[in-house]
């Protein structure tokens, strides 16, 4: 088993997440699934558009 510390908690991520895999796999996938089910694409686009650090 390979243990991985996932850092996806930067400003450019709409849904920042940190997890120890494989231990936090369910917690992480549930959190991401929640965002997919409760956030529309327009809200995510607006978030990305307003990130000055991405130069968009």
Protein Blocks (a to p, Z undefined) as FASTA:
>chain_A
ZZdddddfbfklmbgcddddfklmmmmmmmmmmmmmmccfklmmmmmmmmmknoZZ
